[in-house]
């Protein structure tokens, strides 16, 4: 399954940006940024669009279970697909609990920032 930037699972953090920022290993920096962002940290993308993009990924993680993931990153470099594979292949109950924690974290940050929560009404 393709998980590059053209897909719902793409990494919004560009390797080229990490390179411009001076990271020694821009692939690793972009992958680390993705992990932090997907886990609910809004510091780099405190926007509704960023939250909606994260939610599209969270809502689709189960579809990746057992699939081979394709991204254009070189095989010997860090890639966000490695993290997606780990998450998608967690036991279903563990994945559901993790997603719930992420959604709660996003809501807490949104409320802290004076925004409406995304998930509180659904809870």
N, C-alpha and C positions, 0 to 999 in steps of 0.2 A: 504494500500500500504506500502510495506517495505521501510523504509528510513534509515536503519542501514548502517554501513560502507561498506557493500558489494554492496550497491546500488549507483546510481549516486548522491543521495541526502545525503550520509553519511557525518558525521562530521570528518574532517581530524584531529581535535584536540582530542587527546586521554585523557580520564579521568585519566588513570594511569599516564600520564605525568604531569597532573595538581596536582595529589597526590604527585608525586616525588618532584615537585617544592614547596610543602608545603602549598598549598591552603587548607583552612579549609573545604571548600565545593567544592571538585574537579568537581562534576557534574555541579554546577553553573558556575564555572570558564570555563569549556569546552564549555558550552552553550553560555556564554558571548563571548568567543573567536570566536565561530562560527558566532554569530550575527555580530560582528565587521568585520570579514573576508568576510562574504557574502556581506556585505554592501560596499565592495570595498577596505578595508584597506589591503595593501600589506606588512605591516611591519613584520609580522610573517612568511609570505610565499611569498617573492618577486621573484617568479620564473614563468617561462612560464607554467610549469605543474600546479602550484597553480592557475594561471589565467585561464587556460583551464578547470580545475576542477570547478572553480567558474562559468564559462560560461555554462558548462553542466547543472549545477543546475539552473541558471537563465533562461536558455532556456526551462527548463522543469517545472517551477513553476506552470504554468497554468494547467498542467496535475494532479496536486494535489488538485485542487479546488473540494471541496465537498467530499473528500475522508477521510477515517479514516487512520491515519498514525501509523505504527508499528515500534518501536525501542526497543532494549533490556533494555533501562534505566528503573530503578524502577519508578513506577507511581508517587511516592511521591517525586521524584527528578527533578531538572531542566533538560530539554532535548532540543536539537536542533530542535526536531520535533514540539515543541510548537511554535517556531519562524516560521518554515515552514508553519504550519497551518495558522498562522496569515497572512503571506504574500500571500499564495495561495488563501485565501478567501477575499482578498481585492477586491474592485470593479476593473474590468478589466482595465479601464483607469488609475486608481491609480497605479495598479501593473505595467503597461507598463511604466508609468512615473518614477516609482521608479527604475525599471530595467535600463532605459535610464540614470538615474542619476548615478547609480552604474558603468555602462560601461564608462561614461565620467570620473568618479573619477579614475577608473583603468587606463584609457588612460593618464590622467594628471600625475599620479604617474609613469607610464612607461616612459613617455617622460622626466620627471624630473630626472629619473634614467638612462637616456641615451639609453633607449630601444625604439623599434618601437611600436607605438600604436597598439592595437588589433582591434579597432573599427573605427578609423578615416576614413579608406577607404570605410567602409560601410555607413558612414553618408552622 
